Amino acid sequence: QVQLVESGGGLVQPGGSLRLSCAASQKIFSLASMGWYRQAPGKQRELVAVMTSGGSTNYGDSVKDRFTISRDNGKNTVSLQMNNLKPEDTAVYFCYAQSLGYSYWGQGTQVTVSS
């Protein structure tokens, strides 16, 4: 069982930046992948960014060149740096991890981009 706790959401103006962090309950190098998904009201959950244990990354098309995923093995955290935020980035952001064929989710953190 992997427990994930997100932090760092909030309200930001268009063009601003936020950094999300996700703390895992076990060594993240043992996880096949970790990353972030988001879900806006009335929409399906979609990929934001994922990083494998080998360091490969995959980004959703709408966030490429604006968002960057990174990890800190020593702190067992994965972070998402979000720059040039747009109103359409407003959503609940969920931390995600995959291990031994199982998927785990955090409770989600709200990101609101509005002037």
SVG drawing of the C-alpha trace seen along z (x, -y; Angstrom):
<svg xmlns="http://www.w3.org/2000/svg" viewBox="-20 -39 38 45">
<polyline fill="none" stroke="black" stroke-width="0.4" points="0.0,0.0 1.4,-3.4 0.1,-6.6 0.4,-9.8 -0.1,-13.3 -0.2,-16.4 0.5,-20.0 1.0,-23.3 -2.3,-24.0 -4.1,-27.4 -5.3,-30.4 -3.0,-32.1 -3.5,-34.7 -3.1,-33.9 0.6,-33.8 1.6,-33.0 3.4,-29.9 2.7,-27.2 4.7,-24.2 2.9,-21.1 4.6,-18.4 3.6,-14.8 5.1,-12.9 5.1,-9.1 5.0,-6.7 7.8,-4.5 11.0,-4.9 10.0,-6.3 12.8,-4.6 10.8,-1.4 7.8,-2.7 7.4,-2.0 6.2,-5.5 4.8,-8.6 3.2,-11.7 0.2,-13.9 -3.3,-13.8 -5.9,-16.5 -9.7,-16.7 -11.7,-19.8 -15.5,-20.0 -17.5,-18.0 -14.4,-16.6 -12.5,-13.3 -9.3,-12.9 -6.4,-13.6 -2.6,-13.1 -0.5,-16.0 3.0,-14.5 4.5,-11.2 8.0,-10.1 9.2,-6.5 11.7,-5.0 14.2,-5.3 13.7,-9.0 11.7,-9.0 8.9,-11.6 5.6,-12.0 3.6,-15.2 0.0,-16.0 0.0,-18.0 -1.7,-21.0 1.1,-21.4 4.2,-20.7 6.8,-23.5 5.0,-25.0 5.1,-22.3 8.1,-20.3 8.0,-17.2 10.9,-16.3 11.7,-14.0 13.8,-13.9 14.6,-10.4 16.0,-11.5 12.8,-13.1 10.5,-10.6 8.7,-13.4 7.7,-14.2 7.1,-17.8 5.3,-19.6 6.5,-23.1 3.7,-24.9 4.6,-28.1 2.5,-30.4 -0.7,-29.1 -3.9,-29.5 -7.5,-29.5 -8.0,-26.2 -5.4,-24.7 -8.0,-25.1 -8.7,-21.6 -8.1,-19.2 -4.6,-17.8 -4.0,-14.2 -0.7,-12.6 -0.4,-9.1 1.9,-6.2 2.1,-2.7 3.8,0.2 3.6,4.0 0.6,3.5 -1.4,1.4 -2.3,-2.2 -2.5,-4.6 -3.9,-8.1 -3.6,-11.0 -6.6,-13.0 -6.1,-15.8 -5.3,-19.5 -7.2,-22.3 -5.5,-24.7 -7.5,-27.7 -6.2,-30.1 -8.3,-33.3 -7.9,-37.0"/>
</svg>
